[in-house]
């Protein structure tokens, strides 16, 4: 069995259908990669069918709440009702931690879709009560709806995101709209999008592991590095890119000596530097979990993974410096994550406390329009002018966010 050290241990909660499904996907990814960072997993829902649909969350950790009001049928997209039910049943929600090894967790992680009902309404309530009791940081993983998921989902997300940021120590954001391929139905793409999200989170949390061979990185990214990058609150986004390594008879990958017939397993330094710096640029300039202005990030973390012989310290430092230049921040950490059996060099870049995102602005704009339309309909029914305050209703939740 692998020996683990310095891995970031997380106690995970999935709230609502999307939150539960992402939590299930994270557990599946952890199993597949033989990692060990989830100390326990708990799922909450107002719909019993969604809880039954989970595969890896232990059955005893699947908690149905609000049953007296909605009889296990869910709240639809009514996130205000979900928040009321979660507040009323807060003791029931907190019982989800009764059997969990909370003292071994470095942080708590709450997954929720912010566009629906149960997750967007109940996740901030859960976070608030966990903050009241535990000293560990409480992080949210908030999933923003794509535009074609409907105006109501954008309205819910705009109202929920600000609250989620306020009651957690940081929110990892994932934008469905940025990851749905052109012409692809979002619901059909959820599995692949969940996989992209949990791969990034899995690498982040597992990066301090010691491999079975005992290989330790020269500059290990442990839990303290992650926590320091996320301190101060706000929203983060994650980029990732990887390059497949060439095959080599001796397992050392490409080398000049190998081309000349030598038996050395040394890796060509220039090749290593080029691969790492190129993947760093792709990670930052490619698809982030939340599209944003990179120079609006306050902090950053660069994790370079792959076979130890490919983890060139000069390249890792160059990559860290480049991210500093792109963000304008002097708080960019960097380190390596040796994976002796891997055939890829990968670079993960976490950008913390980003302050400008067109996607968040777009969600907000759609929410304002949805609120205005709703109030116009009410005005028609009551012959009163109730449409003018739509922007204020949304602004009161987003006025200090971006």
C-alpha positions as CSV (number, residue, x, y, z in Angstrom):
1,X,0.0,0.0,0.0
2,X,1.2,3.5,-0.8
3,X,2.7,5.6,1.9
4,X,1.1,9.0,2.1
5,X,2.6,12.2,3.6
6,X,1.6,15.8,3.5
7,X,-1.4,15.1,1.4
8,X,-4.2,17.6,1.9
9,X,-7.0,15.8,3.7
10,X,-10.5,17.0,2.9
11,X,-13.9,16.1,4.4
12,X,-16.3,16.4,1.5
13,X,-20.0,17.3,1.3
14,X,-22.2,17.1,-1.8
15,X,-25.4,19.2,-1.7
16,X,-28.1,18.7,-4.3
17,X,-28.0,16.6,-7.4
18,X,-25.0,18.3,-9.1
19,X,-23.1,18.5,-5.8
20,X,-23.6,14.8,-5.1
21,X,-22.7,13.8,-8.6
22,X,-19.4,15.7,-8.5
23,X,-18.6,14.3,-5.1
24,X,-19.2,10.8,-6.5
25,X,-16.9,11.6,-9.4
26,X,-14.2,12.8,-7.0
27,X,-14.4,9.5,-5.0
28,X,-14.2,7.6,-8.3
29,X,-11.1,9.6,-9.4
30,X,-9.5,9.1,-6.0
31,X,-10.0,5.3,-6.4
32,X,-8.7,5.2,-9.9
33,X,-5.5,7.1,-9.0
34,X,-4.9,5.2,-5.8
35,X,-4.8,8.4,-3.9
36,X,-5.9,9.1,-0.3
37,X,-7.2,12.6,0.4
38,X,-10.9,12.2,1.1
39,X,-11.3,11.4,4.8
40,X,-15.1,11.0,4.4
41,X,-18.0,11.9,2.1
42,X,-21.5,13.1,3.0
43,X,-24.3,13.8,0.5
44,X,-27.4,15.9,1.3
45,X,-30.6,16.3,-0.8
46,X,-34.3,17.0,-0.7
47,X,-34.9,14.4,-3.4
48,X,-34.5,10.8,-2.3
49,X,-34.1,9.6,-5.9
50,X,-31.0,11.7,-6.3
51,X,-29.5,10.2,-3.2
52,X,-30.2,6.7,-4.4
53,X,-28.5,7.5,-7.7
54,X,-25.1,7.9,-6.0
55,X,-22.6,5.1,-6.3
56,X,-19.7,5.7,-4.0
57,X,-21.0,7.9,-1.2
58,X,-21.7,5.5,1.7
59,X,-25.4,4.9,2.1
60,X,-25.3,5.8,5.8
61,X,-23.9,9.2,4.7
62,X,-26.7,10.1,2.4
63,X,-29.0,12.5,4.2
64,X,-32.5,13.4,3.1
65,X,-33.7,16.7,4.7
66,X,-36.9,18.7,4.3
67,X,-39.0,15.5,4.0
68,X,-41.9,16.9,6.0
69,X,-42.5,19.6,3.4
70,X,-41.5,18.1,0.1
71,X,-41.8,14.3,0.9
72,X,-38.5,13.5,-0.7
73,X,-39.5,14.9,-4.1
74,X,-37.0,17.8,-4.1
75,X,-37.6,21.6,-4.3
76,X,-37.5,22.0,-8.0
77,X,-35.5,25.2,-8.7
78,X,-36.7,27.0,-5.5
79,X,-33.5,27.8,-3.7
80,X,-35.2,30.0,-1.2
81,X,-37.3,27.0,0.0
82,X,-34.2,24.9,0.1
83,X,-32.4,27.5,2.3
84,X,-35.4,27.6,4.6
85,X,-35.5,23.8,4.9
86,X,-31.7,23.6,5.5
87,X,-31.9,26.2,8.2
88,X,-34.8,24.5,9.9
89,X,-33.0,21.1,9.6
90,X,-29.5,22.4,10.4
91,X,-29.0,20.0,13.3
92,X,-29.8,17.1,10.9
93,X,-27.3,18.4,8.4
94,X,-24.6,18.7,11.1
95,X,-25.2,15.1,12.1
96,X,-23.5,14.2,8.8
97,X,-20.2,14.9,10.6
98,X,-21.0,12.8,13.7
99,X,-19.2,9.7,12.4
100,X,-16.6,11.5,10.4
101,X,-12.9,11.8,11.4
102,X,-13.1,15.6,11.4
103,X,-9.9,16.1,13.4
104,X,-7.9,14.5,10.5
105,X,-9.2,16.9,7.9
106,X,-7.2,19.9,6.8
107,X,-10.3,21.5,5.3
108,X,-14.0,20.9,4.5
109,X,-15.2,21.0,0.9
110,X,-18.8,21.6,-0.1
111,X,-19.9,20.8,-3.7
112,X,-23.0,22.5,-5.1
113,X,-24.6,23.4,-8.3
114,X,-25.5,27.1,-8.0
115,X,-28.2,27.2,-10.6
116,X,-30.7,24.6,-9.2
117,X,-32.6,24.6,-6.0
118,X,-31.3,22.3,-3.3
119,X,-27.5,23.0,-3.8
120,X,-27.7,26.7,-4.3
121,X,-30.0,27.2,-1.4
122,X,-28.7,24.7,1.2
123,X,-24.9,24.7,0.5
124,X,-24.4,28.2,2.0
125,X,-26.5,27.3,5.0
126,X,-24.4,24.2,5.6
127,X,-21.2,26.2,5.2
128,X,-22.4,28.8,7.8
129,X,-23.1,26.2,10.4
130,X,-19.8,24.3,9.8
131,X,-18.0,27.6,10.2
132,X,-19.7,28.1,13.5
133,X,-18.4,24.8,14.9
134,X,-15.1,23.9,13.3
135,X,-11.8,25.7,13.0
136,X,-10.7,24.2,9.7
137,X,-11.2,26.2,6.5
138,X,-14.5,25.7,4.7
139,X,-14.2,25.7,0.9
140,X,-17.0,25.7,-1.6
141,X,-17.0,24.2,-5.1
142,X,-19.7,26.2,-6.9
143,X,-20.8,25.2,-10.4
144,X,-22.2,28.0,-12.5
145,X,-25.0,27.2,-15.0
146,X,-24.5,27.6,-18.8
147,X,-26.7,30.2,-20.5
148,X,-28.8,27.5,-22.2
149,X,-29.8,26.1,-18.8
150,X,-32.2,28.9,-18.5
151,X,-32.6,32.4,-17.0
152,X,-34.0,31.0,-13.7
153,X,-30.8,29.0,-13.2
154,X,-28.7,32.2,-13.8
155,X,-30.9,34.1,-11.3
156,X,-30.4,31.4,-8.7
157,X,-26.7,31.4,-9.3
158,X,-26.3,35.1,-9.0
159,X,-28.2,35.1,-5.7
160,X,-26.3,32.1,-4.4
161,X,-22.8,32.9,-5.4
162,X,-22.3,36.0,-3.3
163,X,-23.8,34.2,-0.3
164,X,-21.5,31.2,-0.8
165,X,-18.4,33.4,-1.1
166,X,-19.5,35.3,2.1
167,X,-19.9,32.1,4.3
168,X,-16.9,30.1,3.1
169,X,-13.1,30.7,3.2
170,X,-12.9,30.4,-0.6
171,X,-14.9,29.1,-3.5
172,X,-13.5,27.0,-6.4
173,X,-15.7,28.0,-9.3
174,X,-16.5,25.9,-12.3
175,X,-18.4,27.3,-15.3
176,X,-20.5,24.8,-17.2
177,X,-20.8,27.3,-20.1
178,X,-17.1,27.4,-20.6
179,X,-16.8,23.6,-20.9
180,X,-19.9,22.7,-22.9
181,X,-18.8,22.2,-26.5
182,X,-20.6,24.0,-29.3
183,X,-23.9,22.5,-30.0
184,X,-23.6,20.0,-27.1
185,X,-26.4,19.6,-24.7
186,X,-25.1,20.6,-21.2
187,X,-26.9,17.7,-19.5
188,X,-25.2,15.2,-21.7
189,X,-21.8,16.8,-21.0
190,X,-22.1,16.8,-17.2
191,X,-20.0,13.6,-16.8
192,X,-17.1,14.8,-18.8
193,X,-17.2,18.3,-17.1
194,X,-17.3,16.6,-13.7
195,X,-14.2,14.6,-14.7
196,X,-12.3,17.8,-15.7
197,X,-13.2,19.4,-12.4
198,X,-12.3,16.4,-10.2
199,X,-9.0,15.8,-12.0
200,X,-7.9,19.3,-11.1
201,X,-9.0,19.1,-7.5
202,X,-7.5,15.6,-7.2
203,X,-4.1,16.7,-8.4
204,X,-4.3,19.7,-6.1
205,X,-5.1,17.7,-3.0
206,X,-2.8,14.7,-3.7
207,X,0.2,16.7,-4.6
208,X,2.0,16.2,-1.3
209,X,1.9,12.4,-1.5
210,X,4.9,10.2,-1.3
211,X,4.9,7.4,-3.9
212,X,5.2,3.7,-3.2
213,X,8.9,4.0,-4.2
214,X,9.4,6.7,-1.6
215,X,10.0,9.4,-4.1
216,X,9.7,12.9,-2.6
217,X,9.6,16.1,-4.5
218,X,12.4,18.7,-4.1
219,X,9.7,21.3,-3.2
220,X,6.6,19.5,-2.1
221,X,3.3,21.3,-2.4
222,X,1.6,20.3,0.9
223,X,-1.6,21.3,2.5
224,X,-0.2,24.5,4.0
225,X,0.7,25.8,0.5
226,X,-2.8,25.2,-0.7
227,X,-4.4,26.8,2.3
228,X,-2.1,29.9,2.1
229,X,-3.0,30.3,-1.6
230,X,-6.7,30.3,-0.7
231,X,-6.5,32.5,2.4
232,X,-8.4,35.8,2.4
233,X,-11.5,34.5,0.7
234,X,-12.9,35.1,-2.8
235,X,-13.1,32.9,-5.9
236,X,-10.5,30.8,-7.5
237,X,-10.1,29.2,-10.9
238,X,-7.9,26.2,-11.9
239,X,-6.0,25.5,-15.2
240,X,-4.4,22.3,-16.2
241,X,-2.4,21.0,-19.2
242,X,-0.3,17.9,-19.8
243,X,2.1,16.6,-22.4
244,X,2.5,12.9,-23.1
245,X,6.1,11.8,-22.8
246,X,7.9,9.9,-25.6
247,X,8.4,6.2,-25.1
248,X,11.8,5.0,-24.1
249,X,13.3,1.5,-23.8
250,X,15.0,2.4,-20.5
251,X,12.0,4.3,-19.0
252,X,13.9,7.6,-19.0
253,X,12.0,9.3,-21.9
254,X,13.7,11.2,-24.6
255,X,17.5,12.0,-24.3
256,X,20.3,13.0,-26.6
257,X,22.4,10.2,-25.2
258,X,19.5,7.8,-26.1
259,X,19.5,9.0,-29.7
260,X,23.3,8.4,-29.9
261,X,22.9,4.9,-28.6
262,X,24.0,5.4,-25.0
263,X,22.3,3.6,-22.2
264,X,21.7,6.5,-19.9
265,X,18.2,7.3,-18.7
266,X,19.0,11.0,-18.2
267,X,16.4,13.4,-19.6
268,X,17.5,16.2,-21.9
269,X,17.3,19.4,-19.9
270,X,16.1,21.6,-22.7
271,X,13.3,19.2,-23.5
272,X,12.2,19.1,-19.9
273,X,12.3,22.9,-19.6
274,X,10.3,23.4,-22.8
275,X,7.7,20.9,-21.9
276,X,7.1,22.3,-18.4
277,X,7.0,26.0,-19.5
278,X,4.8,25.3,-22.5
279,X,2.3,23.3,-20.4
280,X,2.2,26.2,-17.8
281,X,1.2,28.6,-20.6
282,X,-1.4,26.3,-21.8
283,X,-2.8,25.8,-18.3
284,X,-3.2,29.5,-17.8
285,X,-4.1,30.6,-21.3
286,X,-6.4,27.6,-22.1
287,X,-9.7,26.7,-20.5
288,X,-9.8,27.6,-16.9
289,X,-12.5,26.2,-14.6
290,X,-13.8,29.8,-14.5
291,X,-12.8,32.1,-17.4
292,X,-11.4,35.3,-15.9
293,X,-8.9,38.1,-16.3
294,X,-5.7,36.4,-15.2
295,X,-4.2,39.6,-14.0
296,X,-7.0,40.0,-11.5
297,X,-5.8,37.1,-9.4
298,X,-4.3,38.0,-6.0
299,X,-2.4,34.7,-5.5
300,X,-1.3,31.7,-7.4
301,X,0.0,28.1,-7.0
302,X,1.9,26.1,-9.7
303,X,2.1,22.3,-9.3
304,X,4.2,20.4,-11.9
305,X,3.7,16.6,-11.9
306,X,5.3,13.8,-13.7
307,X,8.3,11.3,-13.5
308,X,10.9,12.7,-11.1
309,X,13.6,12.8,-13.8
310,X,11.4,15.3,-15.8
311,X,10.8,17.7,-12.9
312,X,13.4,20.2,-13.8
313,X,13.8,22.8,-10.9
314,X,14.8,25.6,-13.3
315,X,11.7,25.0,-15.4
316,X,9.4,25.0,-12.4
317,X,10.9,28.3,-11.1
318,X,10.6,29.8,-14.6
319,X,7.0,28.7,-14.7
320,X,6.3,30.2,-11.3
321,X,7.9,33.5,-12.3
322,X,5.9,33.6,-15.5
323,X,2.6,33.2,-13.6
324,X,3.8,36.0,-11.3
325,X,4.2,38.2,-14.4
326,X,0.8,37.3,-15.8
327,X,-1.0,37.9,-12.5
328,X,1.1,40.9,-11.3
329,X,1.1,39.1,-7.9
330,X,4.2,38.4,-5.8
331,X,2.3,35.7,-4.0
332,X,2.7,32.8,-6.4
333,X,4.0,29.5,-5.0
334,X,5.4,26.6,-6.9
335,X,6.4,23.0,-6.4
336,X,6.6,19.5,-7.8
337,X,4.6,16.4,-7.5
338,X,6.6,13.3,-8.5
339,X,4.7,10.5,-10.2
340,X,7.2,7.8,-11.1
341,X,4.8,5.7,-13.1
342,X,3.3,8.5,-15.1
343,X,3.8,9.0,-18.8
344,X,2.9,12.7,-18.8
345,X,4.3,15.9,-17.5
346,X,1.4,18.0,-16.3
347,X,1.1,21.5,-14.9
348,X,-1.8,22.7,-12.6
349,X,-2.2,26.4,-11.9
350,X,-4.5,27.6,-9.2
351,X,-5.3,31.3,-9.4
352,X,-6.8,32.6,-6.1
353,X,-9.1,35.5,-5.4
354,X,-9.8,36.5,-9.0
355,X,-11.7,39.8,-9.2
356,X,-12.8,40.1,-12.9
357,X,-14.7,37.5,-14.8
358,X,-16.9,38.1,-17.9
359,X,-18.8,34.9,-17.1
360,X,-19.8,36.0,-13.7
361,X,-20.8,39.4,-15.2
362,X,-22.9,37.5,-17.8
363,X,-24.6,35.4,-15.1
364,X,-25.4,38.6,-13.2
365,X,-26.8,40.3,-16.3
366,X,-29.0,37.3,-17.1
367,X,-30.2,37.3,-13.5
368,X,-31.1,41.0,-13.6
369,X,-33.2,40.4,-16.8
370,X,-34.9,37.4,-15.3
371,X,-35.7,39.4,-12.1
372,X,-37.0,42.3,-14.2
373,X,-39.2,40.0,-16.3
374,X,-40.6,38.3,-13.2
375,X,-41.5,41.7,-11.6
376,X,-43.0,42.9,-14.9
377,X,-45.3,39.9,-14.9
378,X,-46.3,40.6,-11.3
379,X,-46.9,44.3,-12.2
380,X,-49.2,43.2,-15.0
381,X,-51.2,41.1,-12.6
382,X,-51.4,43.7,-9.9
383,X,-51.5,46.9,-12.1
384,X,-48.5,48.2,-10.2
385,X,-45.0,49.2,-11.4
386,X,-42.8,46.6,-9.7
387,X,-40.2,46.2,-12.4
388,X,-37.8,49.0,-11.6
389,X,-36.0,47.3,-8.7
390,X,-34.7,44.2,-10.5
391,X,-31.1,45.2,-10.7
392,X,-31.2,46.3,-7.0
393,X,-32.5,42.8,-6.0
394,X,-29.5,41.2,-7.7
395,X,-27.1,43.9,-6.7
396,X,-27.7,43.5,-3.0
397,X,-26.1,40.0,-3.3
398,X,-23.4,40.9,-5.8
399,X,-22.5,44.5,-5.0
400,X,-19.2,43.5,-3.4
401,X,-18.4,40.6,-5.7
402,X,-16.5,41.7,-8.9
